[in-house]
Amino acid sequence: MSCYHTNFTIQSDTRPTFDDVTDRAVAAIAESGIKNGVLMVYSQHTTCTVLIQEQSDDVNYYGTQLILQDMMNGLSDIFPTCETEGQYLHPGPLHIEIAGRERDEEASWSLNTDAHLRSVMLGRSVTVPVVDGEPMLGEFGRIYFGDFDQVRARERTVRVTVLGDK
């Protein structure tokens, strides 16, 4: 059994974003030489998600596929966008103090509790069977990396592991 790891980066925005990473995942399978096994695509960031969804051909004015915007609308009903301190219990004063002192973060950067909760709800990875060198995503399935954090734009790392037989 062989194991192959790689990663790539994505630049986020100051609004929820979704990047189709399917082609990069397929390329990782090809680079690995693994024919039968599993593909895992993972986010190490606690305000991000990796999910499988159908490709929606229509997009809104920001370029977000409508099915992903529908999902965001539903998630916003469950976890409203954090707009001010005290809206959620987190972050508390100790978190703000430590983030400022140890990570040089601005207090407003901690107004992303909704992003953390959305990420936990959807999960931070997907695992897909690989058969004959192809991911079994179904006819319309695509792999998306989603970033729910709206407080600042930054570079995100997407990790890919392929495990199986060559």
LUMMARFI-608394 format. One record per residue: x, y, z of N, C-alpha, C in turn. Coordinates in steps of 0.02 Angstrom, whole numbers, plus 50000, padded with zeros to 5 digits. Each point is the difference from the previous one (the first is absolute). Example, Ala and Ser with C-alpha at 12.3 -4.5 7.8 and 13.67 -1.06 7.14 Angstrom:
% residues 2
- n.px / n.py / n.pz / ca.px / ca.py / ca.pz / c.px / c.py / c.pz
- 50660 / 49716 / 50390 / 49955 / 50059 / 50000 / 50045 / 50060 / 50000
- 49982 / 50053 / 49964 / 50042 / 50059 / 50003 / 49961 / 50055 / 50037
This chain:
% residues 166
- n.px / n.py / n.pz / ca.px / ca.py / ca.pz / c.px / c.py / c.pz
- 50043 / 49941 / 50000 / 49957 / 50059 / 50000 / 50045 / 50062 / 50000
- 49981 / 50050 / 49961 / 50037 / 50062 / 49995 / 49960 / 50058 / 50028
- 50037 / 50051 / 50021 / 49968 / 50061 / 50026 / 50034 / 50060 / 49969
- 49960 / 50046 / 49973 / 50025 / 50060 / 49966 / 49968 / 50062 / 50032
- 50041 / 50049 / 50015 / 49975 / 50063 / 50028 / 50022 / 50059 / 49957
- 49955 / 50048 / 49994 / 50018 / 50063 / 49967 / 49954 / 50054 / 50029
- 50014 / 50062 / 49983 / 49956 / 50055 / 50021 / 50005 / 50056 / 49950
- 49953 / 50045 / 50003 / 50000 / 50060 / 49959 / 49964 / 50055 / 50039
- 50007 / 50061 / 49977 / 49970 / 50056 / 50036 / 49945 / 50033 / 49959
- 49955 / 50032 / 50037 / 49944 / 50037 / 49972 / 49998 / 50068 / 50035
- 49987 / 50052 / 49963 / 49993 / 50066 / 50030 / 49926 / 50013 / 50015
- 49985 / 50013 / 50064 / 49931 / 50014 / 50019 / 49984 / 50074 / 49991
- 49937 / 50017 / 50012 / 49976 / 50068 / 49994 / 49968 / 50020 / 50066
- 49971 / 50058 / 50003 / 49966 / 50023 / 50062 / 49926 / 49986 / 49997
- 49982 / 49945 / 49968 / 49932 / 49974 / 49999 / 50007 / 49925 / 49991
- 49949 / 49961 / 50015 / 50006 / 49927 / 49989 / 50017 / 49985 / 49927
- 50048 / 49956 / 49990 / 50021 / 49982 / 49933 / 50002 / 49924 / 49993
- 49991 / 49977 / 49939 / 50004 / 49929 / 49984 / 50043 / 49992 / 49938
- 50049 / 49956 / 50005 / 50044 / 49986 / 49943 / 49992 / 49927 / 49981
- 49989 / 49988 / 49936 / 49996 / 49932 / 49975 / 50071 / 49972 / 49996
- 50015 / 49950 / 50041 / 50067 / 49972 / 50002 / 50003 / 49930 / 49970
- 49948 / 49982 / 49963 / 49995 / 49932 / 49972 / 50059 / 49985 / 49954
- 50015 / 50045 / 49954 / 50054 / 49987 / 49952 / 50067 / 49991 / 50035
- 50012 / 50038 / 50054 / 50062 / 49992 / 50037 / 50002 / 49933 / 50037
- 49943 / 49978 / 50025 / 49996 / 49935 / 50033 / 50012 / 49944 / 49949
- 49971 / 50005 / 49941 / 50010 / 49951 / 49947 / 50074 / 49998 / 49980
- 50031 / 50059 / 49996 / 50071 / 50003 / 49983 / 50042 / 49966 / 50053
- 49981 / 50008 / 50064 / 50037 / 49967 / 50054 / 49995 / 49924 / 49994
- 49941 / 49975 / 49980 / 49993 / 49928 / 49990 / 50047 / 49977 / 49945
- 50002 / 50037 / 49945 / 50044 / 49982 / 49944 / 50073 / 50002 / 50021
- 50020 / 50053 / 50037 / 50069 / 50006 / 50023 / 50019 / 49944 / 50047
- 49952 / 49976 / 50039 / 50014 / 49948 / 50050 / 50013 / 49932 / 49967
- 49971 / 49990 / 49942 / 50006 / 49935 / 49967 / 49954 / 49947 / 50030
- 49961 / 50020 / 50049 / 49955 / 49953 / 50034 / 49939 / 49987 / 49957
- 49984 / 49938 / 49989 / 49944 / 49981 / 49957 / 49936 / 49984 / 50040
- 50008 / 49970 / 50058 / 49943 / 49980 / 50041 / 50014 / 50015 / 50073
- 49955 / 50040 / 50030 / 50010 / 50020 / 50070 / 49951 / 50055 / 50019
- 50026 / 50048 / 50037 / 49958 / 50056 / 50021 / 50037 / 50066 / 49992
- 49962 / 50051 / 49986 / 50023 / 50069 / 49995 / 49970 / 50037 / 50060
- 50042 / 50039 / 50035 / 49974 / 50043 / 50052 / 50023 / 50071 / 49985
- 49952 / 50047 / 50001 / 50014 / 50071 / 49993 / 49981 / 50032 / 50066
- 50046 / 50038 / 50029 / 49993 / 50023 / 50070 / 50019 / 50073 / 50007
- 49963 / 50034 / 50044 / 50017 / 50069 / 50020 / 50026 / 50000 / 50071
- 50058 / 50030 / 50010 / 50028 / 50006 / 50067 / 49973 / 50063 / 50035
- 49959 / 50039 / 49966 / 49975 / 50063 / 50027 / 49931 / 49990 / 50032
- 49991 / 50026 / 50060 / 49940 / 49987 / 50039 / 49940 / 50042 / 49980
- 50008 / 50042 / 49950 / 49942 / 50038 / 49974 / 49985 / 49980 / 49928
- 50029 / 49944 / 49978 / 49991 / 49978 / 49931 / 49969 / 49931 / 49997
- 49979 / 49979 / 49941 / 49969 / 49936 / 49989 / 50023 / 49971 / 49934
- 49995 / 49935 / 49993 / 50007 / 49966 / 49936 / 49937 / 49959 / 49992
- 49969 / 50005 / 49942 / 49937 / 49965 / 49989 / 49993 / 49978 / 49928
- 49955 / 49953 / 49990 / 49983 / 49976 / 49933 / 49930 / 50025 / 49985
- 49992 / 50031 / 49942 / 49935 / 50026 / 49979 / 49997 / 49997 / 49924
- 49940 / 50002 / 49976 / 49988 / 50003 / 49929 / 50025 / 50067 / 49973
- 50026 / 50000 / 49939 / 50018 / 50063 / 49968 / 49935 / 50035 / 49979
- 49994 / 50062 / 50021 / 49942 / 50041 / 49980 / 50024 / 50047 / 49946
- 49969 / 49999 / 49943 / 50025 / 50041 / 49944 / 49987 / 50074 / 50009
- 49948 / 50017 / 50039 / 49984 / 50070 / 50010 / 50038 / 50027 / 50061
- 50020 / 50064 / 49996 / 50036 / 50032 / 50055 / 49967 / 50067 / 50016
- 50013 / 50025 / 50061 / 49976 / 50067 / 50017 / 50050 / 50052 / 49977
- 49990 / 50062 / 50017 / 50043 / 50054 / 49976 / 50072 / 49995 / 50026
- 50010 / 49965 / 50056 / 50068 / 49989 / 50026 / 50034 / 49939 / 49969
- 49963 / 49963 / 49959 / 50028 / 49940 / 49970 / 49989 / 49937 / 50041
- 49961 / 50004 / 50053 / 49985 / 49942 / 50042 / 49946 / 49959 / 49967
- 50012 / 49935 / 49991 / 49949 / 49957 / 49971 / 49937 / 50003 / 50042
- 49942 / 50001 / 49968 / 49937 / 50009 / 50036 / 49987 / 49946 / 50052
- 50018 / 49938 / 49986 / 49988 / 49947 / 50050 / 50042 / 50012 / 50063
- 50061 / 50027 / 49991 / 50042 / 50015 / 50058 / 49973 / 50061 / 50036
- 49973 / 50049 / 49964 / 49969 / 50057 / 50033 / 49937 / 49979 / 50038
- 49962 / 49954 / 49972 / 49942 / 49973 / 50036 / 50021 / 49968 / 50066
- 50056 / 49962 / 49998 / 50026 / 49970 / 50060 / 50020 / 50053 / 50051
- 50034 / 50053 / 49976 / 50020 / 50055 / 50045 / 49939 / 50033 / 50031
- 49948 / 50010 / 49961 / 49939 / 50031 / 50026 / 49971 / 49957 / 50056
- 49999 / 49935 / 49991 / 49975 / 49955 / 50052 / 50044 / 50000 / 50061
- 50065 / 49999 / 49990 / 50047 / 50002 / 50057 / 49994 / 50065 / 50038
- 49987 / 50055 / 49964 / 49992 / 50065 / 50032 / 49938 / 50002 / 50044
- 49949 / 49962 / 49982 / 49941 / 49995 / 50043 / 50017 / 49965 / 50066
- 50044 / 49950 / 49996 / 50019 / 49962 / 50059 / 50052 / 50038 / 50041
- 50052 / 50026 / 49966 / 50053 / 50038 / 50033 / 50006 / 50067 / 49965
- 49965 / 50051 / 50024 / 50003 / 50066 / 49969 / 50071 / 50028 / 49999
- 50015 / 50039 / 49949 / 50066 / 50031 / 49995 / 50014 / 50042 / 50062
- 50058 / 49990 / 50028 / 50021 / 50037 / 50060 / 50017 / 50072 / 49980
- 49962 / 50046 / 50027 / 50009 / 50070 / 49980 / 50027 / 50044 / 50056
- 49996 / 49977 / 50062 / 50024 / 50041 / 50056 / 50017 / 49956 / 50060
- 50042 / 50026 / 50042 / 50019 / 49963 / 50060 / 49938 / 49989 / 50044
- 49999 / 49943 / 50033 / 49944 / 49983 / 50043 / 49943 / 49964 / 49965
- 50001 / 49998 / 49933 / 49947 / 49965 / 49963 / 50002 / 49926 / 50016
- 50060 / 49972 / 50006 / 50012 / 49931 / 50020 / 50040 / 50002 / 50065
- 50001 / 49946 / 50038 / 50042 / 49997 / 50060 / 50074 / 50006 / 49983
- 50021 / 49967 / 49947 / 50069 / 50004 / 49975 / 50005 / 50056 / 49950
- 50050 / 50041 / 50000 / 50059 / 49996 / 50042 / 49990 / 50039 / 50065
- 50027 / 49973 / 50053 / 49997 / 50035 / 50064 / 50060 / 50046 / 50008
- 50002 / 50038 / 50053 / 50054 / 50048 / 50009 / 50069 / 49968 / 50005
- 50005 / 49940 / 50030 / 50065 / 49967 / 50005 / 50025 / 49980 / 49931
- 49956 / 49975 / 49957 / 50020 / 49981 / 49932 / 50025 / 50062 / 49963
- 49965 / 50055 / 50005 / 50021 / 50062 / 49966 / 50068 / 50022 / 50025
- 50010 / 49998 / 50066 / 50064 / 50020 / 50029 / 50057 / 49957 / 49975
- 49991 / 49934 / 50003 / 50053 / 49954 / 49979 / 50014 / 50006 / 49925
- 49948 / 50005 / 49959 / 50009 / 50006 / 49927 / 50038 / 50064 / 49983
- 49986 / 50053 / 50035 / 50036 / 50063 / 49988 / 50073 / 49996 / 50022
- 50011 / 49971 / 50059 / 50067 / 49997 / 50029 / 50044 / 49949 / 49964
- 49974 / 49940 / 49988 / 50042 / 49945 / 49973 / 50000 / 49994 / 49924
- 49948 / 50026 / 49968 / 49996 / 49992 / 49927 / 49992 / 50066 / 49963
- 50004 / 50055 / 50038 / 49995 / 50067 / 49971 / 49936 / 50009 / 49959
- 49945 / 49969 / 50023 / 49936 / 50005 / 49965 / 49960 / 50060 / 50024
- 49965 / 50030 / 49954 / 49954 / 50053 / 50018 / 49938 / 49968 / 50031
- 49969 / 50035 / 50047 / 49940 / 49973 / 50034 / 49945 / 49982 / 49951
- 49991 / 50041 / 49948 / 49946 / 49989 / 49952 / 50009 / 49935 / 49960
- 50062 / 49975 / 49997 / 50012 / 49937 / 49964 / 49967 / 49941 / 50036
- 49983 / 50008 / 50063 / 49968 / 49946 / 50038 / 49925 / 49999 / 49992
- 49973 / 50045 / 49960 / 49928 / 50001 / 49988 / 49982 / 49952 / 49943
- 50022 / 49938 / 50008 / 49989 / 49949 / 49948 / 49973 / 49935 / 50030
- 49965 / 50006 / 50057 / 49973 / 49941 / 50032 / 49954 / 49961 / 49953
- 49960 / 50036 / 49961 / 49956 / 49967 / 49951 / 50040 / 49955 / 49953
- 50058 / 50023 / 49978 / 50042 / 49961 / 49954 / 50024 / 49936 / 50033
- 50020 / 50004 / 50063 / 50022 / 49940 / 50037 / 49943 / 49950 / 50006
- 49941 / 50024 / 50017 / 49942 / 49955 / 50009 / 49978 / 49969 / 49934
- 50001 / 50039 / 49946 / 49982 / 49973 / 49934 / 50049 / 49945 / 49979
- 50065 / 50013 / 50013 / 50051 / 49951 / 49983 / 49990 / 49935 / 50038
- 49985 / 50005 / 50065 / 49989 / 49939 / 50040 / 49939 / 49962 / 49974
- 49949 / 50036 / 49982 / 49938 / 49968 / 49977 / 50012 / 49961 / 49935
- 50037 / 50029 / 49953 / 50011 / 49968 / 49935 / 50060 / 49954 / 49999
- 50048 / 50010 / 50044 / 50061 / 49960 / 50001 / 50055 / 50032 / 49959
- 50061 / 49975 / 50011 / 50058 / 50030 / 49969 / 50035 / 49954 / 49952
- 49969 / 49944 / 49982 / 50031 / 49955 / 49952 / 49948 / 49958 / 49965
- 50020 / 49973 / 49943 / 49960 / 49950 / 49965 / 50047 / 49942 / 49982
- 49971 / 49940 / 49998 / 50036 / 49940 / 49980 / 49961 / 49969 / 49942
- 50036 / 49986 / 49946 / 49969 / 49976 / 49939 / 50035 / 49936 / 49977
- 49963 / 49947 / 49984 / 50032 / 49940 / 49973 / 50034 / 50016 / 49933
- 50057 / 49969 / 49988 / 50035 / 50005 / 49937 / 49999 / 49931 / 49968
- 49973 / 49995 / 49940 / 49995 / 49937 / 49965 / 50029 / 50010 / 49930
- 50049 / 49959 / 49982 / 50033 / 50005 / 49935 / 50027 / 50071 / 49988
- 50025 / 50031 / 50053 / 50031 / 50066 / 49994 / 49952 / 50058 / 49997
- 49935 / 49988 / 50010 / 49950 / 50053 / 49995 / 49962 / 50007 / 50066
- 49986 / 50062 / 50021 / 49959 / 50009 / 50060 / 49927 / 49985 / 49985
- 49968 / 49964 / 50044 / 49930 / 49981 / 49991 / 49955 / 50055 / 50028
- 49993 / 50054 / 49961 / 49961 / 50059 / 50021 / 49929 / 49999 / 49973
- 49985 / 49952 / 49958 / 49934 / 50000 / 49968 / 50001 / 50045 / 49939
- 49944 / 50002 / 49966 / 49997 / 50036 / 49936 / 50010 / 50076 / 50007
- 49974 / 50030 / 50053 / 50003 / 50072 / 50007 / 50041 / 50025 / 50059
- 50029 / 49954 / 50040 / 50035 / 50019 / 50061 / 50064 / 50038 / 49987
- 50011 / 50050 / 50040 / 50061 / 50041 / 49999 / 50022 / 50009 / 50072
- 50065 / 50010 / 50010 / 50027 / 50013 / 50067 / 50013 / 50074 / 50007
- 49973 / 50030 / 50053 / 50006 / 50072 / 50012 / 50035 / 50013 / 50066
- 50044 / 50049 / 50000 / 50030 / 50026 / 50061 / 49963 / 50064 / 50016
- 49969 / 50003 / 50058 / 49962 / 50059 / 50020 / 50033 / 50036 / 50058
- 50003 / 50066 / 49996 / 50026 / 50041 / 50055 / 49944 / 50045 / 50024
- 49978 / 49990 / 50062 / 49944 / 50037 / 50028 / 50022 / 50064 / 50035
- 50065 / 50009 / 50011 / 50024 / 50057 / 50039 / 49993 / 50065 / 49960
- 49966 / 50048 / 50030 / 49987 / 50063 / 49965 / 50038 / 50060 / 50029
- 50044 / 49987 / 50048 / 50033 / 50056 / 50034 / 50064 / 50023 / 49966
- 50031 / 49957 / 49960 / 50060 / 50020 / 49963 / 50015 / 49949 / 49946
- 50031 / 50024 / 49947 / 50022 / 49957 / 49946 / 50068 / 49971 / 50020
- 50012 / 49938 / 49981 / 50065 / 49970 / 50013 / 50011 / 49937 / 49959
- 50062 / 49978 / 49999 / 50017 / 49940 / 49963 / 49983 / 49938 / 50041
- 49968 / 49952 / 49968 / 49979 / 49938 / 50032 / 50036 / 49941 / 49968
- 50014 / 49949 / 50040 / 50033 / 49939 / 49975 / 49950 / 49944 / 49996
- 49998 / 49966 / 49944 / 49959 / 49941 / 49989 / 50047 / 49941 / 49998
- 49988 / 49949 / 50041 / 50042 / 49941 / 50003 / 49965 / 49942 / 49966
- 50039 / 49961 / 49962 / 49973 / 49943 / 49963 / 50042 / 49939 / 50015
- 49966 / 49945 / 50016 / 50033 / 49936 / 50012 / 49966 / 49947 / 49956
- 50041 / 49960 / 49967 / 49975 / 49943 / 49961 / 50033 / 49938 / 50030
- 49958 / 49952 / 50018 / 50025 / 49939 / 50033 / 49972 / 49941 / 49962
- 50044 / 49952 / 49982 / 49975 / 49941 / 49965 / 50054 / 49962 / 49964
- 49978 / 49961 / 49950 / 50045 / 49956 / 49962 / 50012 / 50029 / 49931
- 50062 / 49990 / 49977 / 50019 / 50023 / 49933 / 49987 / 49947 / 49948
